[in-house]
Amino acid sequence: VDLWLWRDKPLDAVVDVMAETGVAVNSFCVDPRASLVDPADHATVLAGVRDAVPVAHRLEGARMIVASGFRMAGVTEAEQRTRIVQVLREAARIAEDGGAQILLEPVHMVIGGQLMAVHTVRQGLDIVEEVGSPALRLLADVYHGAVSGETFAQAFADRTELIGHVQVADFEGRHEPGTGTLPWSTLGPLLRERGYTGPVGLEYLPTLPIADSL
């Protein structure tokens, strides 16, 4: 399973259930969420990663998810990317020293007229490649990619070795695969052809009872 923020979760109970059932926690979000774009937030980002490393170990190697935060008005795209790469390099060093891994998730979300700075899979791959650390990989959410206008082939055309996790939901609606317009019969073969062997998370809003949906 993937978790959202971790500080409000009963971690002792989660660890017990993992042991009892064999269910694994794949990833969780660094808490608190903070901007990779705004230098004023960078200390918070790095502190959040430091706090998350021991949680990753308690959850038996779960990865730590971060998102970019929103674009900043009046700051060039090049400068925003430079800031993101800078803080992720330091965060990746913290993760690598602690034996953990970060997942950068591109998210297509607009609030107050501002779009997230990293909102496509290909943007995310560019940044992960530039950071150049084994402690940083991409979380490729195909729903957010579809909102941004990416096809599966465009998103996964190359550099699949930089992808650590894939999440799926159909577009539009963010429901089960098969409820929208995305060509799901092509995704599995494409990922296999490109060499992806990692997990695929079902991050959708079910339209059916959970058992039926699964």
Stockholm file with secondary structure:
# STOCKHOLM 1.0

chainA/1-214         VDLWLWRDKPLDAVVDVMAETGVAVNSFCVDPRASLVDPADHATVLAGVRDAVPVAHRLEGARMIVASGFRMAGVTEAEQRTRIVQVLREAARIAEDGGAQILLEPVHMVIGGQLMAVHTVRQGLDIVEEVGSPALRLLADVYHGAVSGETFAQAFADRTELIGHVQVADFEGRHEPGTGTLPWSTLGPLLRERGYTGPVGLEYLPTLPIADSL
#=GR chainA/1-214 SS CEEEESTTSCHHHHHHHHHHHCCCCCEEECSSCCCSSCGGGHHHHHHHHHHHHHHHHHTTSCEEEECCCBCCTTSCHHHHHHHHHHHHHHHHHHHHHTTCCEEECCCCCEETTEEBSCCSHHHHHHHHHHHCCTTEEEEEEHHHHHHTTCCHHHHTSSCGGGEEEEEECCTTTSCSTTSSSCCGGGHHHHHHHTTCCSCEEECCCCSSCHHHHC
#=GC SS_cons         CEEEESTTSCHHHHHHHHHHHCCCCCEEECSSCCCSSCGGGHHHHHHHHHHHHHHHHHTTSCEEEECCCBCCTTSCHHHHHHHHHHHHHHHHHHHHHTTCCEEECCCCCEETTEEBSCCSHHHHHHHHHHHCCTTEEEEEEHHHHHHTTCCHHHHTSSCGGGEEEEEECCTTTSCSTTSSSCCGGGHHHHHHHTTCCSCEEECCCCSSCHHHHC
//
